[in-house]
Amino acid sequence: MAEAYSLSYVVTTRNKLPWLREVMTRLLRHRQSDEEIVVVDGASTDGTAAYLRELHAAGSVQQWESAPDHGEAHGYNKALLRAQGTLIKFITDDDAFHWGAIQTGKQFMLAHPKVDVLGANGGATDWSLAEPFVPLEYDAEFKAYCAQRRPFPCCGLGLMLRRSSLALTGLLHTGFVRVDCEFSLRVTASRARLAWFTGAAFVRIFNPQSNTITREGEVVADTARLAALYAAPGADSPGRLARMAVRAWLRPLRRKLNPGLPAAPAAQAQAAWRPREGWPAVFSQCDAWLERRHREQPGQFLAP
């Protein structure tokens, strides 16, 4: 039976309507006619369900649901099981994406049916810095993976999956807060066939509701668990893998740059991540940064 769509965008959200509107506005603008959007809402109380209901009624969103869940991984798993596309692209409710890079990745995956997972470089933001954009590049880690099959963590915003490969990669682990870190380590430690795009495909926008900030203790605990789980003797040490995982998420970037800073209370930490401008302006700046990166450093595909 032929696939209904070439690509499924899977989105999870909960009580992030101001950010979700920015993401969905851009996604709807760039969605192709042979692509679907699947949104899973974790029973938001901020008007998200009404917003998604309107989009679905207008035919803009092909599938959606709003129901209690057990966190981000559970929500994404619901969306993954609903998806009908040949390929699946993770989209978050509070980050920026380069839609041209996504289309480039889609065409690569369709042309190379033996590739199970495609990763990509990107960037992250720290609005406490004069230059808030920090590149996230994994070229060296991917080359080490190709040479030694060394597992490595990466930001999940750059991942594109082949739906028929879910039986090989598995779903997301509901026991971790660092969902993409665990998944990327598991995929790169598995028999899945991985390729990489060196262009910038996303910007991770740290904001006051990011798990990295609101659940910092669990993030630290997850880092230690993952370091112990995936540090193979003779290939990597738990300490080095932990540092790689922290760098992949840039957690916490401000203390890395200013190691003398004492730990701040949660309210102070959240305030530090608020940009000086409103969120629509933030997304516009991220869009501009992504376009500039693509002009200056056009991406290429790497494969084992």
N, C-alpha and C positions, 0 to 999 in steps of 0.2 A: 504494500500500500504506500502511495506517495506521501511524503511529508507535507503537512498543511502549510508550514512556513519554513523559510530558510533560516530564520533566527528568532529566538524568543528572548526578549528582555525581561529578566526577573527582578522585581523590586520588592523590598520589605520596608515597612515603616511603622512607627508608633509615636504619636504626639510630636511630630516635627513638621507640621503643615507649612510654616513659612519657608523652610528649606525644600520641602517636597514640591511646592508650587514651582520653585525655580528649576528644579531638576526635571519635572514633568513637562514644563513649558518647552524646554530644550529638546527633550526626548520626543515629544509629539511633533516638533518641527522637523526632526531628522528621521523619524521612523519611515521605512520603505513599505510599499504596499504588500510585500511578501514577508513582512515581519509582524510579530505579535508582541503585546505588552501584557505581562502578568504581574499584578500587584497584590501582595498579601499584607494586610494591615493587622497589627496586633491589638485590636479593640481600642483604638485611639478615642480620646474624649475631647479632642480639640477641633472637631469638625472635619477630620480627615475622611471619615466614611461617607459623609454627604458629598464631599468634593469628588471622591472616586466614583460614587454612584452617578454623578452628573457626567463624568468623563465616559463611563461605560454606556450610559444612555445615549450619548452623542456618537458612540462607535469609536471613540478615541482609544479606549482601553478594552482589550479583547476579553480578559479574565480578571476578576478581582474577588477578594473576600475580606471580611473584617470579623475576627474572632480572637479570643484570648489565645496566647501561645506561651511557649517556655523560652523565649529569647530569640535572638537573631538567627541562629542556626536552624531552629525549628521553623521559623517563618520562611527562610529560604528553601528548606526541604519541601515545605508545602508547595512553593512556587515551582521548584524543580520537577516535582511529580505532576504538576499541571501542564508544564511546558509541552508544546507540540512541535517546536522547531527542530530542524536538523542540528542547529547550534544553539548554545545558550550563553547569554552575556549577563554577568552580574551588574546590576545598577543599584547604587545606594541612594538613600533619600536626602543626603546632605553633602554630596561631593560633586565635582565638575568632571566632565568627560570631553574628549576630543572625538567628535562623532565621525569625522573623516577617517581617523585611525581605526575606529571600530569597523567601518565599512571595508577598509583595507585588510584588516584582520579576517573579516568574514570571507572575503574573496580568496585569501590565502588558504583558509581552512577548507573551503569548498573545493579548491583545486588540489588539496593534499589530504585525501580522505583517511590516510593512515595516521595523521596527527590527532591525538586525543585531546590535548590541552594546549592552548596558546597563551603565553604570558606577555606582559609588556611593561616597559618603563613608564615613569610618570613623575609626579612631584607631590609635595606636601606643603602646608602653610604654617607659619608661625607669626601671628599678627603682632607679637611683641617686638619683632625685629624690623629694622629700617627696610630691609629687603626681605619680604615675608615668604618668598618662594624658595624651596629647597628641593633640588632634583632627587628623585629616587631611581637609581640605576642599578641593574642587576646583571650587567654583562659579564663581569668577572665571575659571579656566582654561577651563571649559566654555563660558562666555559668550563668551570671546575666540575659542574654536574656532567657535562658531556664527556670529560676526560676520565673522571673517577666515579661517576654516578653518586656524587656527594649530595645528599639532600640539603635544600636550602629554603628558608622562609622568604616570602615576598608579599607585597600588598595585593589583596584579592581584587582590588578595583581593576587591575589589568588583565584578569583571567577571562578566557572564553573557552567553553567546554563543548565537546561533541556529545549530544544527548545519548547516542548509542554507546558511549564510553562510560556512562555513569555506573554500569555494572563493574567496571574496572577501577574507577576512581573512588566510588562510594559517594554517599551524601555527606553533608556537613556534620561535624561532631557536636552534639548538643551539650556536651559536658565541658566545653571551653568557652570563655569570653573572647579569647583571641581566635576567632573562628577562621579567618583567612590564613593566619600563621599556621595553625594546626593542619588545615587542608592542604596548603602548599607544601609543607614538609611531608605530609603523607603521600601526595601525588609524586613528588620528586624522589621519594623512597620506594615507589611502587614500580610496576611494569608499564605504566602509562607512557605514551610517547609524547614528548614535550618539544615545542618550538618556542622561539622568542622573537618579539618585535622590539627593536631598540628605540623606536620613537616614543614620545611622551603621549600616553593615551588617557591620562587622568590627573586630577589634582585632589589629594585628600585634604578636605577642609576641616581642620580642627575647630570645634565649636563647643560651647558650654555643655552640650548634651552628649558629646562624644563619649563612648565607653572608655576610651583611653584616659579620660579625666574623671568621669563619674564613678568608674569602677577600677580605679588605679590599683588597689590592693589585689584584686583578682587577676589583673593583667600581669602584675609582678609574679604572682603564684603560677600562672599559666606558663610564663617564660621559663621558670625553673623546671616545671614538669616536662615541657617540650624539649628542653635542652637535655634532660636525662634520658628521655625516650628515644631521641633521634641522634644522639652522639655515638656513632659506631666506633669501636676501638680501632685505632690506627688510621682513622679517616678524619676525625674531628673530636675536639674535647668539649665537654659540657659547657665550659666557660666561653669558648670561642663561639659555639653555636648560640648561646644565650646572647652574646653581644651582637651577632648577626640578626637575631630576631628583634632585639630592641632597636637596632638601626633601621630595620625594615619598616617598623611602625613609627620611628622617630619618637620614641617614648622614653623619658620626657625631654624634648629637645632643649627647652630653656635651661634645664639643670645641667645638661651635657655641656652647653656653651658657658654656663655660669655654675661650676661645680660647688662654689662656696655658698650658694643660696640654700637657706634652710627649707625644709618641707613646709609648704603652705597649707592652711586649712582648705577644705574643698571649695568653699565659697570664693576664697581668694584665687585659687587655681582656675576656677571657671571664669572669673572676671578677667584674668590675664589673657585668656584666649579669645576675648571678644574683640573684634576688629573695631577700628575707629570709625568705620563707615557702616551703613546698613547692609544687610545680606544681599539684596539685588546688586549692589555695587561690587561686593565681594565676588559673586559669581561672574560678573562681567570682567573683573580683573583676572580671574582664573582662566576665562575663555581667551583673553588677550595673551596671557602667558603661554598657554598651550599653542596658540597660533604662532607666536614668536619662536617657540622652541622648534616647531616643525619647519619653519623657514630656515632657521639657523642649523638645525641638525636633523635632516630628513632621516626617517627610520629605515632599517633594513631587517630582513628576517634571518634568524640564526637557527640552525637545526643540527642535531648530532650527526 
